[in-house]
């Protein structure tokens, strides 16, 4: 799938929609100064809070891989999302995630449970 095609479609894996069309629009309009997450993705001890997508299809945001620290940077290419899994478990989107304004995610020890 070409990057431009990805930007007009939702992103799905075999079990759920990971990024809706509306969320994709929000990610596209965000820029590097955006630190407010739009989507929360998780799998096992991995938690990603996605803040934007660049013109090449790279997702940016906060990452917690379960080692006691949160980092900010590139996460993966949007086309890789549907294939990410550990064993039989695919990455999932938290349908109920709502960012809390003013939260300092980089100062947190973990993103699990937020």
Residue, then its C-alpha position, 0 to 999 in steps of 0.5 A: x500500500x502506498x503512503x498516500x493511500x494509507x492516509x485516506x484509509x483506516x488501518x486494520x489488523x485481523x482483529x480490529x481497526x487500529x487507526x480510524x479515518x478521523x484519527x488518521x486526519x488528526x495525525x496528519x494535521x499534527x506536527x512535531x510540536x504536538x505532544x498530545x497523544x491521539x491514539x493509544x496502542x498496546x501489546x503485552x508490556x508495550x504501550x505506544x501513545x501516537x502523536x502524529x504521522x509524517x509525510x513518509x508514513x512514520x508514526x511518532x509518539x511516546x513508547x514504553x516497552x516495559x523497562x521502566x522508562x518512557x521515550x519519545x520518537x519514531x514508532x514504526x511505519x504505518x504499513x507495519x501496524x497490521x502485522x505487529x504481534x507477539x505469538x498469536x496476539x496482535x497489537x490493539x488500540x485502546x478504544x477508551x483512551x482519552x489524553x489528559x491535558x498537561x500530562x508529562x508523559x516523558x516524566x512517567x515511569x510507565x504508560x501502562x494503565x493510563 
